[in-house]
């Protein structure tokens, strides 16, 4: 090849490499960090395979604090690199300073020590020790799931998106990757009441971060960080048909009933009445709406299924909502469902799809069966049963979509008249036939009997009485 061509090819390759490097570093997160001088030269000061120095720990604490201050939208357009523990152990230089995504099991969360508080100039982070494939990872983070405080942490499935800092040597001589992250994602897969209800375990299997439900505020409209949680949960339902959620909820109903049985027997006042209502409907293979109205904190994330009538179905466009677009949601449908036990109060369902042919509008009557995950007790402006306008509250569920139930066709009045007329004719004919057969029996009893020979006398002592067994 011509030397000039070789030089030109080499130049093109170099330019392409430079462009790729610039493209990989030119992300919203990288730009935000660069404002605080978190660039390649600063990350290069971390030394691998040795214990954390005081300066390194102080710097990592500052990084965690900075990450926690960013708006979540900074992370939306910054794709994380999926890594394993082995990837980080083998090539730490490749991932240092990069946003990575790591999956494992959290086994311990440690509060900052007094010494740590003394050496840092910011609020020190929590330290989460996690493991995957027999290797440990250390995560410094500002936030862990609230529900972890109510049970002993053993091995909780997690995911984390954070900045890889270094490989640190522990006191026991192990080498562990260190990540700085604003928060942990919790992906529970086992039903463990009361900390993990059935719906949460389903969501964890679907890959939804159940810790996001910690931000839910009841008896309020959608506020603050709830919108990101709302759309992320909805997004996780995309790949599962509506009838699957219905099936899962129906299968769980006996266990849902069992969680209320003790309260039905030993509870007091309102709690006992509430439990009694849950059991009454569960014995009819139905979920009660009462817990979702009265004990919303306990039901967050729970999966339930209801039969009822949808009186309103409206399409909501979300193309201007960043949280929705980040979750891949450009619209959803808001349905007002009324059940037999909701006492003319609506259950609000937000679903991805409607079945073909289902009517839409403010005034419809469509019988449906619908499953959804309870999100919150939602405050909205609406009309009450007496027609007055004001603030109202309703359980808000997020679901995949409804299944239409076919309502029985109304029989016209002329059909009833024709049917009753036919029955009357049958009765007249039967009466005429009965009268005729009665005359025949009388004739047989009087005239034909006299033509027979006299019967032998009956031995009353040995005869079978009517109804007596032989």
C-alpha angles and dihedrals in degrees: 000000000000111000089230089056090049091053091047092050091049091050091051092050091050092049090049091051092049091048091050092050092049091047093051092050097041098084130127090253094048091048092048092050092046090063087067091043095256095151136136094280092055094049090048089069091073113097121213129227095018129095120273111276119217090253093049092050091047091051092048091051089053090050092052091050091050094048091050090054095058121102110248090243089071088070096046095080096034108088114212121225111239109231141170127217089256092055090057094045093050100043112018093156091059094057103030111126092008127122105248134179117221131181126205146113123287111226103170141012118201127197117227114272126234090253090054091052090052097053099046129074092206135054103287120241131241116257117226118193110204136168141205129180091357095305127107130229128193118218123191108201143160098220138039128176113288093223091063087077091069099058141034111270113234113149115340119176110241143167126203135194110200147128116280108231110174149309107270128199113228128215088260092055097255122137113227133178115242121214129188111211137165093224147346126251115225118210107178116185102179126078106237113162135238095015096040116029122197095262091054091054090052091049091049090054089050090055099253118146102240090192087073088072088069087080096060116121117197128220090024137095120258104296141174116330092002092088093062090048091047095054096039090054091048091049092056090061095059099095098046122080118238093242090060092061090047090052093048092049093048091049091052096049096094091054091046087054091051092057089062100042096090091052090050089058104033106016124110133233117322093007092058093047090048092051090048090055091050091052094044093057094037088059086059091050093254135121115235118231091211099090091051091054097040109029105030095154091062095047102049108134094010119143118226138161128216139186114216148115123285109218097175133032118175131173114231119203114214102175091118095051114095094201091052095047091047087057092047094249117136096166145356138185126249113211129187107211124192119196133191092260101037092091092227091308117127130240107212116220124188109197138174099228146017122217116253113279097015110142122243130205146079096288116041136126112212121159110221144164112224137177125199147157114255109242108173148315098274127209116213141157113255150130120282127216092272091054098253121135122232147106114319136179128221138168108259118213131185116214146159098244144298129272112224117235117209111238116218112262116252113246113227117239092247089060090056091048092050091047093050091047091053091050090050092053091050091051093050092051091048092052092050091050092047092052091050094048089049090057090048092053092049091051091050092049095051110029106025094043091060090057091060126085116258114271126242115265113270118244099223094191093060101032123113111246119224109280095012118132119245 
